[in-house]
Amino acid sequence: MAEERRAGPARMEVRLTGEIDHHRAGELMRELEDRLDLEAPREVELDLSGVGFMDSSGIALLIRVYRALALTGGTMLVTRVPKQPGKVLRAAGLSRLFPISYQ
Amino acid sequence: MKIINEARLIFPSLSANESFARSAASCFAAQLDPTLEELGDIRTAVSEAVTNAIVHGYPDTLGDIVLRLRLLEGRVLEIQVKDKGVGIPDVEKARKPLFTTGGEERSGMGFTIMESFMDGIRVRSAPGKGTSVTLRKQVSPRMRG
C-alpha cells in the first residue's frame, strides 16, 4: 500500500510498495488522487524502493500523477527505483517527463 | 525446435490472475536457472500479454485465457498467451508505442515492453475469434562453480 510521510506543507512524499500491475493500479491511483486533492502539494516525491514489480500499468499511473500535478503547476520526482521497475521506466522513456533516480 | 518441456494453464480473465500468470511463468522458467534480470523480463512480458487479454480481449465479459509455457532446445523459453475474445482489428497499429484503446489507465507501452524485454514476439489475431501472443526468450547459460 502507499504510505504517506508529510515533509512540509508544499511537499508530499509517498512510498509505494508491493507489485504495481493492472489489478492494483486503479485502487492505487484513487488513493493517490485523494491525497493530491487533499494536500495540493507543489512537489511530490514518489519513492519506489518498496516496489517489487511494476509493468506498464505503473507507467500509466506515473503519467497520470504527473498530469494531475502539471494542471496546478506542481512537479514530481521518482526516487530509489529498483532494477525491474527501472527497466520498465527506461523502456518508456519517462525521464523526459520528470527526474528519476535509480537504486 | 524440439519441445523439451511444456505446461498449460487455463484461467478466467480476472485481473487477480495477472500476478498468478507471471509467478507461474517464473516458476516454469526456473528450470533454466535464469538471472534475476532475465526472470524480471519474463515476468514483465507475461504480465503485459495477460493484461492485454483481460483488458482488451474480454472487455465486457469473462473468458478463458490459456497460458502455454514451453522449454525448447537451445535454452529457449516460449510463452504463449491465448484468448478467444474480440480480437485486434489492426495488429500493426496496436503494436505501435503509445497506441491504446484503454483510456488513461493504460499507457500503450505493453507491446513495446514485450518487444524490448523478449527476443521475439508473434501476434496472431482475428476479429471476433481471439488473439494469441507468442513470446520467445533465450536464457543465457550460467557458469557453475
gemmi code that builds the backbone of each chain (N, CA, C; Angstrom):
import gemmi

chains = {
    "A": [
        ("MET", (0.840, -1.198, 0.000), (0.000, 0.000, 0.000), (0.875, 1.248, 0.000)),
        ("ALA", (0.258, 2.335, -0.304), (1.008, 3.580, -0.324), (0.948, 4.214, 1.056)),
        ("GLU", (2.089, 4.444, 1.627), (2.098, 5.117, 2.918), (2.672, 6.517, 2.730)),
        ("GLU", (2.138, 7.445, 3.459), (2.484, 8.833, 3.216), (3.330, 9.386, 4.351)),
        ("ARG", (4.339, 10.158, 3.988), (5.123, 10.839, 5.009), (5.035, 12.333, 4.715)),
        ("ARG", (4.522, 13.092, 5.655), (4.440, 14.541, 5.440), (5.839, 15.120, 5.544)),
        ("ALA", (6.195, 15.971, 4.618), (7.533, 16.539, 4.619), (7.476, 18.048, 4.455)),
        ("GLY", (6.457, 18.665, 4.998), (6.316, 20.119, 4.840), (5.039, 20.418, 4.076)),
        ("PRO", (4.556, 21.638, 4.152), (3.251, 21.969, 3.594), (3.167, 21.845, 2.071)),
        ("ALA", (4.260, 22.113, 1.383), (4.172, 22.148, -0.074), (4.708, 20.882, -0.722)),
        ("ARG", (5.250, 20.005, 0.123), (5.915, 18.833, -0.427), (5.277, 17.558, 0.125)),
        ("MET", (5.082, 16.602, -0.730), (4.484, 15.348, -0.291), (5.399, 14.199, -0.713)),
        ("GLU", (5.671, 13.331, 0.244), (6.459, 12.140, -0.083), (5.572, 10.921, 0.067)),
        ("VAL", (5.584, 10.078, -0.946), (4.809, 8.845, -0.870), (5.725, 7.679, -1.190)),
        ("ARG", (5.704, 6.691, -0.321), (6.493, 5.492, -0.589), (5.550, 4.406, -1.103)),
        ("LEU", (5.767, 3.982, -2.347), (4.927, 2.940, -2.928), (5.556, 1.583, -2.646)),
        ("THR", (4.711, 0.602, -2.350), (5.224, -0.734, -2.040), (4.428, -1.807, -2.783)),
        ("GLY", (4.999, -2.994, -2.831), (4.302, -4.139, -3.413), (4.453, -4.220, -4.917)),
        ("GLU", (3.489, -4.870, -5.554), (3.547, -5.071, -7.000), (2.536, -4.148, -7.672)),
        ("ILE", (3.005, -3.383, -8.659), (2.104, -2.465, -9.362), (1.781, -3.038, -10.731)),
        ("ASP", (0.579, -3.621, -10.825), (0.097, -4.131, -12.112), (-1.313, -3.590, -12.339)),
        ("HIS", (-1.955, -4.061, -13.409), (-3.285, -3.557, -13.745), (-4.296, -3.854, -12.632)),
        ("HIS", (-4.134, -5.004, -11.973), (-5.043, -5.405, -10.894), (-5.028, -4.388, -9.752)),
        ("ARG", (-3.888, -3.814, -9.509), (-3.693, -2.974, -8.335), (-3.735, -1.480, -8.668)),
        ("ALA", (-3.436, -1.124, -9.944), (-3.180, 0.276, -10.299), (-4.397, 1.192, -10.080)),
        ("GLY", (-5.597, 0.682, -10.335), (-6.790, 1.519, -10.213), (-6.970, 2.031, -8.791)),
        ("GLU", (-6.872, 1.112, -7.843), (-7.036, 1.440, -6.430), (-5.935, 2.392, -5.951)),
        ("LEU", (-4.726, 2.127, -6.413), (-3.583, 2.958, -6.040), (-3.746, 4.382, -6.579)),
        ("MET", (-4.266, 4.480, -7.801), (-4.458, 5.795, -8.412), (-5.509, 6.592, -7.636)),
        ("ARG", (-6.598, 5.933, -7.246), (-7.644, 6.627, -6.464), (-7.075, 7.138, -5.151)),
        ("GLU", (-6.267, 6.304, -4.528), (-5.628, 6.673, -3.268), (-4.723, 7.906, -3.453)),
        ("LEU", (-3.922, 7.873, -4.508), (-3.009, 8.984, -4.773), (-3.777, 10.257, -5.128)),
        ("GLU", (-4.826, 10.116, -5.930), (-5.626, 11.287, -6.319), (-6.276, 11.945, -5.104)),
        ("ASP", (-6.767, 11.117, -4.180), (-7.367, 11.650, -2.945), (-6.357, 12.491, -2.174)),
        ("ARG", (-5.146, 11.980, -2.087), (-4.106, 12.689, -1.340), (-3.687, 13.969, -2.042)),
        ("LEU", (-3.609, 13.905, -3.368), (-3.246, 15.106, -4.137), (-4.311, 16.177, -3.950)),
        ("ASP", (-5.584, 15.767, -3.974), (-6.688, 16.719, -3.792), (-6.636, 17.352, -2.407)),
        ("LEU", (-6.363, 16.518, -1.418), (-6.377, 16.962, -0.029), (-5.220, 17.913, 0.281)),
        ("GLU", (-4.039, 17.571, -0.220), (-2.835, 18.308, 0.153), (-2.445, 19.388, -0.839)),
        ("ALA", (-2.862, 19.222, -2.089), (-2.485, 20.141, -3.174), (-0.995, 20.516, -3.112)),
        ("PRO", (-0.112, 19.510, -3.127), (1.322, 19.797, -2.977), (1.907, 20.462, -4.224)),
        ("ARG", (3.004, 21.205, -4.002), (3.722, 21.807, -5.128), (4.702, 20.788, -5.710)),
        ("GLU", (5.174, 19.917, -4.828), (6.121, 18.904, -5.297), (5.803, 17.551, -4.665)),
        ("VAL", (5.857, 16.516, -5.467), (5.607, 15.167, -4.965), (6.825, 14.290, -5.248)),
        ("GLU", (7.275, 13.601, -4.193), (8.324, 12.598, -4.403), (7.710, 11.220, -4.238)),
        ("LEU", (7.841, 10.415, -5.289), (7.369, 9.041, -5.216), (8.585, 8.138, -5.043)),
        ("ASP", (8.672, 7.521, -3.870), (9.779, 6.633, -3.534), (9.367, 5.203, -3.908)),
        ("LEU", (10.059, 4.624, -4.877), (9.670, 3.304, -5.384), (10.495, 2.159, -4.786)),
        ("SER", (11.257, 2.458, -3.732), (12.185, 1.439, -3.215), (11.479, 0.169, -2.734)),
        ("GLY", (10.204, 0.263, -2.402), (9.478, -0.917, -1.929), (8.674, -1.617, -3.008)),
        ("VAL", (8.884, -1.226, -4.274), (8.113, -1.841, -5.360), (8.872, -3.043, -5.920)),
        ("GLY", (8.319, -4.216, -5.711), (8.991, -5.441, -6.146), (8.760, -5.772, -7.603)),
        ("PHE", (7.682, -5.243, -8.158), (7.370, -5.499, -9.566), (6.508, -4.372, -10.102)),
        ("MET", (6.770, -3.996, -11.341), (5.924, -2.995, -11.996), (5.863, -3.280, -13.490)),
        ("ASP", (4.667, -3.193, -14.079), (4.583, -3.315, -15.534), (4.061, -1.997, -16.114)),
        ("SER", (3.555, -2.023, -17.345), (3.184, -0.759, -17.993), (2.000, -0.065, -17.310)),
        ("SER", (1.276, -0.792, -16.456), (0.220, -0.142, -15.671), (0.813, 0.927, -14.758)),
        ("GLY", (2.041, 0.683, -14.299), (2.753, 1.657, -13.465), (3.150, 2.893, -14.254)),
        ("ILE", (3.470, 2.696, -15.542), (3.793, 3.838, -16.407), (2.576, 4.761, -16.484)),
        ("ALA", (1.412, 4.147, -16.764), (0.175, 4.940, -16.873), (-0.111, 5.674, -15.563)),
        ("LEU", (0.141, 4.986, -14.444), (-0.090, 5.588, -13.126), (0.790, 6.823, -12.911)),
        ("LEU", (2.080, 6.673, -13.208), (3.007, 7.799, -13.010), (2.665, 8.968, -13.934)),
        ("ILE", (2.282, 8.659, -15.170), (1.910, 9.728, -16.110), (0.656, 10.465, -15.618)),
        ("ARG", (-0.280, 9.731, -15.018), (-1.499, 10.379, -14.500), (-1.184, 11.305, -13.331)),
        ("VAL", (-0.290, 10.871, -12.450), (0.100, 11.735, -11.328), (0.804, 12.978, -11.866)),
        ("TYR", (1.696, 12.770, -12.831), (2.433, 13.884, -13.442), (1.457, 14.900, -14.064)),
        ("ARG", (0.468, 14.402, -14.780), (-0.501, 15.295, -15.442), (-1.372, 16.026, -14.436)),
        ("ALA", (-1.796, 15.304, -13.388), (-2.641, 15.927, -12.357), (-1.887, 17.080, -11.687)),
        ("LEU", (-0.588, 16.857, -11.439), (0.233, 17.896, -10.811), (0.488, 19.065, -11.760)),
        ("ALA", (0.724, 18.736, -13.032), (1.035, 19.765, -14.026), (-0.120, 20.760, -14.166)),
        ("LEU", (-1.339, 20.287, -13.950), (-2.522, 21.150, -14.050), (-2.459, 22.324, -13.085)),
        ("THR", (-1.855, 22.092, -11.911), (-1.773, 23.151, -10.908), (-0.346, 23.684, -10.775)),
        ("GLY", (0.493, 23.368, -11.750), (1.872, 23.876, -11.750), (2.808, 23.118, -10.829)),
        ("GLY", (2.374, 21.958, -10.334), (3.216, 21.156, -9.443), (4.176, 20.266, -10.223)),
        ("THR", (5.177, 19.776, -9.518), (6.149, 18.898, -10.168), (6.299, 17.600, -9.371)),
        ("MET", (6.896, 16.605, -9.999), (7.132, 15.353, -9.283), (8.502, 14.800, -9.605)),
        ("LEU", (8.999, 13.974, -8.701), (10.205, 13.217, -8.985), (10.027, 11.809, -8.459)),
        ("VAL", (10.686, 10.870, -9.114), (10.580, 9.458, -8.762), (11.958, 9.020, -8.286)),
        ("THR", (12.007, 8.440, -7.082), (13.313, 8.141, -6.491), (13.448, 6.681, -6.060)),
        ("ARG", (14.706, 6.262, -5.875), (15.074, 4.940, -5.338), (14.396, 3.783, -6.077)),
        ("VAL", (14.452, 3.868, -7.407), (13.768, 2.867, -8.233), (14.606, 1.587, -8.322)),
        ("PRO", (14.045, 0.436, -7.918), (14.772, -0.831, -8.034), (14.934, -1.254, -9.506)),
        ("LYS", (15.676, -2.335, -9.710), (16.070, -2.733, -11.074), (14.909, -3.009, -12.034)),
        ("GLN", (14.001, -3.914, -11.624), (12.951, -4.307, -12.588), (12.041, -3.131, -12.949)),
        ("PRO", (11.517, -2.391, -11.958), (10.718, -1.207, -12.329), (11.541, -0.194, -13.140)),
        ("GLY", (12.847, -0.107, -12.837), (13.713, 0.830, -13.543), (13.813, 0.515, -15.027)),
        ("LYS", (13.871, -0.764, -15.336), (13.969, -1.164, -16.744), (12.685, -0.794, -17.500)),
        ("VAL", (11.552, -0.940, -16.805), (10.259, -0.583, -17.407), (10.178, 0.933, -17.630)),
        ("LEU", (10.631, 1.708, -16.655), (10.597, 3.170, -16.791), (11.517, 3.637, -17.915)),
        ("ARG", (12.679, 2.986, -18.034), (13.624, 3.351, -19.098), (13.043, 3.025, -20.465)),
        ("ALA", (12.398, 1.847, -20.569), (11.814, 1.443, -21.861), (10.760, 2.447, -22.312)),
        ("ALA", (10.090, 3.064, -21.336), (9.032, 4.032, -21.665), (9.583, 5.443, -21.840)),
        ("GLY", (10.860, 5.631, -21.524), (11.462, 6.962, -21.690), (10.863, 8.015, -20.774)),
        ("LEU", (10.463, 7.604, -19.561), (9.751, 8.538, -18.681), (10.623, 9.662, -18.116)),
        ("SER", (11.943, 9.501, -18.201), (12.803, 10.566, -17.659), (12.710, 11.851, -18.486)),
        ("ARG", (12.028, 11.782, -19.652), (11.773, 13.005, -20.418), (10.709, 13.865, -19.727)),
        ("LEU", (9.897, 13.225, -18.878), (8.797, 13.954, -18.226), (9.160, 14.451, -16.829)),
        ("PHE", (9.901, 13.621, -16.078), (10.243, 14.006, -14.699), (11.554, 13.325, -14.306)),
        ("PRO", (12.259, 13.893, -13.299), (13.527, 13.281, -12.882), (13.309, 11.921, -12.215)),
        ("ILE", (14.179, 10.978, -12.548), (14.100, 9.637, -11.958), (15.485, 9.278, -11.438)),
        ("SER", (15.555, 8.820, -10.177), (16.839, 8.310, -9.694), (16.691, 6.841, -9.321)),
        ("TYR", (17.721, 6.085, -9.653), (17.665, 4.633, -9.511), (18.484, 4.161, -8.317)),
        ("GLN", (18.124, 2.998, -7.798), (18.851, 2.392, -6.672), (20.205, 1.886, -7.112)),
    ],
    "B": [
        ("MET", (11.667, -26.200, -33.634), (12.532, -26.507, -32.490), (11.894, -27.571, -31.588)),
        ("LYS", (12.707, -28.464, -31.100), (12.229, -29.573, -30.280), (11.690, -29.069, -28.925)),
        ("ILE", (10.549, -29.622, -28.540), (9.965, -29.243, -27.248), (10.500, -30.178, -26.161)),
        ("ILE", (11.112, -29.596, -25.142), (11.693, -30.400, -24.059), (10.725, -30.532, -22.884)),
        ("ASN", (9.993, -29.469, -22.639), (9.031, -29.492, -21.531), (7.886, -28.539, -21.860)),
        ("GLU", (6.715, -28.817, -21.319), (5.564, -27.968, -21.636), (4.554, -27.975, -20.490)),
        ("ALA", (3.957, -26.824, -20.236), (2.869, -26.745, -19.251), (1.786, -25.838, -19.803)),
        ("ARG", (0.543, -26.177, -19.513), (-0.571, -25.327, -19.937), (-1.433, -24.991, -18.736)),
        ("LEU", (-1.805, -23.741, -18.671), (-2.689, -23.295, -17.597), (-3.875, -22.579, -18.223)),
        ("ILE", (-5.044, -22.857, -17.718), (-6.237, -22.159, -18.196), (-6.867, -21.453, -17.011)),
        ("PHE", (-7.124, -20.153, -17.161), (-7.733, -19.413, -16.056), (-8.658, -18.343, -16.613)),
        ("PRO", (-9.656, -17.927, -15.816), (-10.566, -16.886, -16.286), (-9.882, -15.516, -16.297)),
        ("SER", (-10.433, -14.603, -17.093), (-9.799, -13.290, -17.305), (-10.067, -12.330, -16.142)),
        ("LEU", (-9.732, -12.791, -14.941), (-9.831, -11.943, -13.749), (-8.476, -11.287, -13.514)),
        ("SER", (-8.488, -9.999, -13.146), (-7.213, -9.294, -13.014), (-6.330, -9.877, -11.908)),
        ("ALA", (-6.957, -10.579, -10.945), (-6.166, -11.229, -9.892), (-5.230, -12.282, -10.483)),
        ("ASN", (-5.552, -12.774, -11.680), (-4.711, -13.807, -12.299), (-3.476, -13.248, -13.003)),
        ("GLU", (-3.345, -11.931, -13.065), (-2.134, -11.345, -13.662), (-0.894, -11.749, -12.862)),
        ("SER", (-0.975, -11.624, -11.541), (0.186, -11.991, -10.723), (0.384, -13.505, -10.711)),
        ("PHE", (-0.731, -14.251, -10.751), (-0.635, -15.713, -10.820), (0.112, -16.144, -12.088)),
        ("ALA", (-0.253, -15.535, -13.226), (0.349, -15.919, -14.513), (1.849, -15.635, -14.525)),
        ("ARG", (2.245, -14.446, -14.011), (3.683, -14.164, -14.063), (4.475, -15.012, -13.069)),
        ("SER", (3.854, -15.360, -11.934), (4.530, -16.263, -10.999), (4.679, -17.652, -11.593)),
        ("ALA", (3.619, -18.129, -12.269), (3.663, -19.466, -12.878), (4.751, -19.523, -13.946)),
        ("ALA", (4.814, -18.483, -14.791), (5.826, -18.448, -15.852), (7.225, -18.402, -15.253)),
        ("SER", (7.347, -17.644, -14.179), (8.622, -17.505, -13.497), (9.076, -18.840, -12.894)),
        ("CYS", (8.132, -19.586, -12.304), (8.452, -20.910, -11.741), (8.868, -21.873, -12.841)),
        ("PHE", (8.150, -21.837, -13.977), (8.487, -22.727, -15.097), (9.880, -22.403, -15.629)),
        ("ALA", (10.171, -21.091, -15.712), (11.459, -20.638, -16.261), (12.621, -21.004, -15.346)),
        ("ALA", (12.318, -21.260, -14.064), (13.383, -21.505, -13.079), (14.257, -22.692, -13.451)),
        ("GLN", (13.700, -23.660, -14.217), (14.490, -24.841, -14.607), (15.664, -24.467, -15.513)),
        ("LEU", (15.626, -23.251, -16.094), (16.741, -22.777, -16.922), (17.764, -21.985, -16.109)),
        ("ASP", (17.509, -21.837, -14.819), (18.381, -21.071, -13.938), (18.691, -19.673, -14.500)),
        ("PRO", (17.639, -18.901, -14.779), (17.858, -17.572, -15.354), (18.421, -16.590, -14.331)),
        ("THR", (18.992, -15.482, -14.823), (19.446, -14.426, -13.918), (18.210, -13.688, -13.404)),
        ("LEU", (18.397, -12.897, -12.362), (17.281, -12.099, -11.823), (16.727, -11.160, -12.885)),
        ("GLU", (17.639, -10.620, -13.712), (17.177, -9.697, -14.756), (16.339, -10.432, -15.798)),
        ("GLU", (16.799, -11.629, -16.205), (16.025, -12.408, -17.186), (14.651, -12.774, -16.623)),
        ("LEU", (14.628, -13.159, -15.347), (13.373, -13.508, -14.693), (12.436, -12.285, -14.652)),
        ("GLY", (13.010, -11.124, -14.382), (12.237, -9.877, -14.377), (11.658, -9.577, -15.749)),
        ("ASP", (12.455, -9.814, -16.790), (11.994, -9.588, -18.171), (10.810, -10.505, -18.494)),
        ("ILE", (10.940, -11.779, -18.090), (9.899, -12.767, -18.376), (8.608, -12.400, -17.632)),
        ("ARG", (8.746, -12.072, -16.357), (7.575, -11.693, -15.549), (6.870, -10.471, -16.140)),
        ("THR", (7.665, -9.506, -16.596), (7.087, -8.282, -17.132), (6.331, -8.564, -18.433)),
        ("ALA", (6.975, -9.329, -19.330), (6.345, -9.615, -20.626), (5.043, -10.401, -20.447)),
        ("VAL", (5.051, -11.402, -19.540), (3.845, -12.198, -19.288), (2.731, -11.317, -18.714)),
        ("SER", (3.110, -10.433, -17.812), (2.136, -9.521, -17.213), (1.471, -8.658, -18.292)),
        ("GLU", (2.266, -8.170, -19.235), (1.729, -7.330, -20.317), (0.766, -8.128, -21.210)),
        ("ALA", (1.206, -9.335, -21.588), (0.381, -10.136, -22.507), (-0.937, -10.547, -21.854)),
        ("VAL", (-0.870, -10.976, -20.592), (-2.083, -11.420, -19.893), (-3.010, -10.225, -19.610)),
        ("THR", (-2.425, -9.088, -19.253), (-3.250, -7.889, -19.018), (-3.964, -7.471, -20.313)),
        ("ASN", (-3.265, -7.549, -21.440), (-3.909, -7.248, -22.728), (-5.113, -8.153, -22.971)),
        ("ALA", (-4.940, -9.448, -22.697), (-6.043, -10.396, -22.913), (-7.230, -10.053, -22.014)),
        ("ILE", (-6.941, -9.686, -20.765), (-8.009, -9.364, -19.807), (-8.707, -8.062, -20.180)),
        ("VAL", (-7.910, -7.025, -20.472), (-8.482, -5.688, -20.698), (-9.087, -5.561, -22.100)),
        ("HIS", (-8.335, -6.056, -23.097), (-8.754, -5.828, -24.483), (-9.432, -7.043, -25.113)),
        ("GLY", (-8.984, -8.257, -24.752), (-9.583, -9.465, -25.328), (-11.011, -9.662, -24.854)),
        ("TYR", (-11.202, -9.490, -23.550), (-12.538, -9.674, -22.955), (-12.959, -8.393, -22.237)),
        ("PRO", (-13.265, -7.314, -22.999), (-13.545, -6.027, -22.340), (-14.807, -6.049, -21.466)),
        ("ASP", (-15.824, -6.792, -21.868), (-17.098, -6.743, -21.132), (-17.515, -8.086, -20.554)),
        ("THR", (-16.712, -9.117, -20.783), (-17.100, -10.444, -20.306), (-15.901, -11.112, -19.643)),
        ("LEU", (-16.171, -12.220, -19.005), (-15.080, -13.065, -18.527), (-14.900, -14.187, -19.538)),
        ("GLY", (-13.679, -14.515, -19.840), (-13.425, -15.624, -20.746), (-12.158, -16.324, -20.339)),
        ("ASP", (-11.886, -17.448, -21.010), (-10.693, -18.218, -20.649), (-9.434, -17.673, -21.321)),
        ("ILE", (-8.364, -17.700, -20.570), (-7.045, -17.375, -21.100), (-6.193, -18.632, -20.958)),
        ("VAL", (-5.500, -18.990, -22.025), (-4.612, -20.150, -21.978), (-3.168, -19.656, -21.985)),
        ("LEU", (-2.447, -20.039, -20.955), (-1.015, -19.713, -20.869), (-0.246, -21.001, -21.144)),
        ("ARG", (0.466, -21.018, -22.263), (1.247, -22.218, -22.606), (2.724, -21.899, -22.475)),
        ("LEU", (3.375, -22.667, -21.637), (4.797, -22.448, -21.369), (5.579, -23.600, -21.976)),
        ("ARG", (6.601, -23.276, -22.755), (7.396, -24.338, -23.383), (8.876, -24.071, -23.209)),
        ("LEU", (9.561, -25.159, -22.921), (11.023, -25.089, -22.942), (11.461, -25.760, -24.232)),
        ("LEU", (12.122, -25.003, -25.095), (12.583, -25.531, -26.379), (14.084, -25.771, -26.309)),
        ("GLU", (14.581, -26.565, -27.244), (16.025, -26.834, -27.232), (16.797, -25.532, -27.454)),
        ("GLY", (18.001, -25.488, -26.923), (18.819, -24.285, -27.039), (18.490, -23.249, -25.973)),
        ("ARG", (17.939, -23.718, -24.841), (17.604, -22.847, -23.701), (16.625, -21.732, -24.073)),
        ("VAL", (15.685, -22.090, -24.968), (14.698, -21.096, -25.385), (13.392, -21.329, -24.630)),
        ("LEU", (12.915, -20.260, -24.016), (11.632, -20.296, -23.334), (10.596, -19.690, -24.277)),
        ("GLU", (9.509, -20.424, -24.497), (8.429, -19.898, -25.342), (7.162, -19.770, -24.508)),
        ("ILE", (6.571, -18.615, -24.544), (5.373, -18.348, -23.757), (4.268, -17.908, -24.702)),
        ("GLN", (3.148, -18.616, -24.638), (2.017, -18.193, -25.468), (0.827, -17.830, -24.592)),
        ("VAL", (0.241, -16.676, -24.857), (-0.963, -16.226, -24.150), (-2.073, -16.112, -25.181)),
        ("LYS", (-3.116, -16.905, -24.972), (-4.153, -17.009, -25.995), (-5.525, -16.729, -25.387)),
        ("ASP", (-6.314, -15.925, -26.090), (-7.693, -15.710, -25.653), (-8.642, -15.944, -26.818)),
        ("LYS", (-9.927, -16.138, -26.485), (-10.942, -16.277, -27.530), (-11.866, -15.070, -27.489)),
        ("GLY", (-11.250, -13.923, -27.323), (-12.003, -12.683, -27.153), (-12.280, -11.976, -28.459)),
        ("VAL", (-12.348, -10.640, -28.377), (-12.840, -9.841, -29.510), (-11.827, -9.702, -30.646)),
        ("GLY", (-10.550, -9.978, -30.378), (-9.542, -9.851, -31.429), (-9.100, -8.413, -31.640)),
        ("ILE", (-8.021, -8.280, -32.411), (-7.461, -6.953, -32.691), (-7.666, -6.671, -34.182)),
        ("PRO", (-8.408, -5.597, -34.519), (-8.659, -5.327, -35.933), (-7.381, -4.993, -36.722)),
        ("ASP", (-6.461, -4.266, -36.097), (-5.242, -3.863, -36.802), (-4.037, -4.096, -35.884)),
        ("VAL", (-3.410, -5.259, -36.039), (-2.317, -5.655, -35.135), (-1.135, -4.681, -35.242)),
        ("GLU", (-0.817, -4.268, -36.458), (0.323, -3.366, -36.654), (0.137, -2.069, -35.868)),
        ("LYS", (-1.071, -1.547, -35.933), (-1.397, -0.304, -35.215), (-1.334, -0.522, -33.699)),
        ("ALA", (-1.874, -1.663, -33.243), (-1.910, -1.962, -31.808), (-0.507, -2.072, -31.225)),
        ("ARG", (0.452, -2.475, -32.070), (1.818, -2.666, -31.572), (2.607, -1.377, -31.496)),
        ("LYS", (2.093, -0.296, -32.083), (2.831, 0.974, -32.057), (2.905, 1.543, -30.640)),
        ("PRO", (4.096, 2.093, -30.263), (4.228, 2.687, -28.934), (3.181, 3.775, -28.710)),
        ("LEU", (2.630, 3.788, -27.525), (1.666, 4.780, -27.044), (0.265, 4.617, -27.623)),
        ("PHE", (0.086, 3.664, -28.581), (-1.277, 3.443, -29.066), (-2.036, 2.624, -28.033)),
        ("THR", (-3.202, 3.106, -27.639), (-4.059, 2.310, -26.761), (-5.515, 2.678, -26.979)),
        ("THR", (-6.391, 1.697, -26.770), (-7.826, 1.974, -26.765), (-8.331, 1.896, -25.328)),
        ("GLY", (-7.379, 1.819, -24.396), (-7.744, 1.556, -22.999), (-7.904, 2.793, -22.121)),
        ("GLY", (-7.864, 3.994, -22.717), (-8.030, 5.210, -21.919), (-6.796, 5.510, -21.090)),
        ("GLU", (-6.954, 6.406, -20.121), (-5.775, 6.881, -19.389), (-5.241, 5.878, -18.358)),
        ("GLU", (-5.972, 4.769, -18.160), (-5.440, 3.744, -17.256), (-4.387, 2.874, -17.932)),
        ("ARG", (-4.311, 2.972, -19.264), (-3.328, 2.191, -19.994), (-2.305, 3.131, -20.632)),
        ("SER", (-1.077, 2.647, -20.755), (-0.022, 3.532, -21.275), (0.217, 3.347, -22.770)),
        ("GLY", (-0.255, 2.236, -23.335), (0.042, 1.965, -24.736), (1.455, 1.453, -24.944)),
        ("MET", (2.109, 1.032, -23.858), (3.506, 0.598, -23.944), (3.672, -0.922, -23.807)),
        ("GLY", (2.566, -1.648, -23.688), (2.633, -3.091, -23.457), (3.430, -3.841, -24.512)),
        ("PHE", (3.081, -3.648, -25.777), (3.795, -4.364, -26.850), (5.246, -3.914, -26.942)),
        ("THR", (5.489, -2.624, -26.741), (6.861, -2.106, -26.794), (7.719, -2.799, -25.739)),
        ("ILE", (7.154, -2.985, -24.545), (7.882, -3.659, -23.470), (8.097, -5.136, -23.794)),
        ("MET", (7.050, -5.801, -24.298), (7.213, -7.213, -24.680), (8.310, -7.348, -25.728)),
        ("GLU", (8.329, -6.439, -26.711), (9.341, -6.489, -27.777), (10.747, -6.257, -27.233)),
        ("SER", (10.878, -5.296, -26.313), (12.238, -4.982, -25.875), (12.743, -5.926, -24.781)),
        ("PHE", (11.836, -6.598, -24.051), (12.262, -7.481, -22.970), (12.446, -8.932, -23.426)),
        ("MET", (11.853, -9.284, -24.580), (11.965, -10.654, -25.069), (12.740, -10.634, -26.386)),
        ("ASP", (13.120, -11.835, -26.880), (13.894, -11.883, -28.135), (12.984, -11.857, -29.355)),
        ("GLY", (11.776, -12.379, -29.196), (10.881, -12.421, -30.352), (9.433, -12.411, -29.918)),
        ("ILE", (8.573, -11.879, -30.775), (7.140, -11.851, -30.475), (6.362, -12.083, -31.769)),
        ("ARG", (5.327, -12.906, -31.677), (4.451, -13.109, -32.828), (3.017, -12.902, -32.346)),
        ("VAL", (2.285, -12.078, -33.047), (0.904, -11.793, -32.658), (-0.016, -12.267, -33.767)),
        ("ARG", (-0.973, -13.111, -33.413), (-1.986, -13.544, -34.385), (-3.333, -13.173, -33.826)),
        ("SER", (-4.149, -12.545, -34.663), (-5.439, -12.126, -34.166), (-6.467, -12.097, -35.286)),
        ("ALA", (-7.694, -12.446, -34.949), (-8.791, -12.340, -35.904), (-9.981, -11.743, -35.169)),
        ("PRO", (-10.551, -10.639, -35.681), (-11.697, -10.030, -35.012), (-12.822, -11.041, -34.778)),
        ("GLY", (-13.309, -11.072, -33.542), (-14.384, -11.992, -33.183), (-13.903, -13.380, -32.799)),
        ("LYS", (-12.641, -13.685, -33.061), (-12.150, -15.047, -32.774), (-11.123, -15.107, -31.656)),
        ("GLY", (-10.351, -14.055, -31.532), (-9.369, -14.056, -30.443), (-7.974, -13.676, -30.885)),
        ("THR", (-7.086, -13.720, -29.909), (-5.709, -13.275, -30.134), (-4.752, -14.252, -29.480)),
        ("SER", (-3.631, -14.509, -30.140), (-2.563, -15.221, -29.449), (-1.266, -14.426, -29.594)),
        ("VAL", (-0.565, -14.331, -28.484), (0.726, -13.650, -28.460), (1.765, -14.692, -28.060)),
        ("THR", (2.758, -14.904, -28.906), (3.803, -15.885, -28.611), (5.125, -15.146, -28.436)),
        ("LEU", (5.718, -15.371, -27.278), (6.966, -14.678, -26.917), (8.080, -15.707, -26.774)),
        ("ARG", (9.254, -15.345, -27.216), (10.397, -16.242, -27.029), (11.564, -15.499, -26.416)),
        ("LYS", (12.277, -16.212, -25.568), (13.490, -15.645, -24.989), (14.510, -16.748, -24.757)),
        ("GLN", (15.717, -16.497, -25.218), (16.791, -17.448, -24.938), (17.439, -17.055, -23.620)),
        ("VAL", (17.502, -18.012, -22.724), (18.078, -17.751, -21.406), (19.562, -18.117, -21.455)),
        ("SER", (20.390, -17.182, -20.996), (21.835, -17.364, -21.112), (22.330, -18.499, -20.219)),
        ("PRO", (23.334, -19.253, -20.683), (23.897, -20.299, -19.811), (24.664, -19.668, -18.655)),
        ("ARG", (24.581, -20.273, -17.492), (25.276, -19.751, -16.301), (26.525, -20.568, -16.042)),
        ("MET", (27.559, -19.872, -15.625), (28.781, -20.578, -15.235), (28.565, -21.213, -13.862)),
        ("ARG", (28.992, -22.402, -13.706), (28.835, -23.060, -12.410), (30.181, -23.231, -11.723)),
        ("GLY", (30.183, -22.960, -10.442), (31.438, -23.017, -9.715), (31.750, -24.412, -9.224)),
    ],
}
model = gemmi.Model(1)
for chain_id, residues in chains.items():
    chain = gemmi.Chain(chain_id)
    for i, (resn, *xyz) in enumerate(residues, 1):
        res = gemmi.Residue()
        res.name, res.seqid = resn, gemmi.SeqId(i, " ")
        for name, pos in zip(("N", "CA", "C"), xyz):
            atom = gemmi.Atom()
            atom.name, atom.element = name, gemmi.Element(name[0])
            atom.pos, atom.b_iso = gemmi.Position(*pos), 0.0
            res.add_atom(atom)
        chain.add_residue(res)
    model.add_chain(chain)
structure = gemmi.Structure()
structure.add_model(model)
structure.setup_entities()
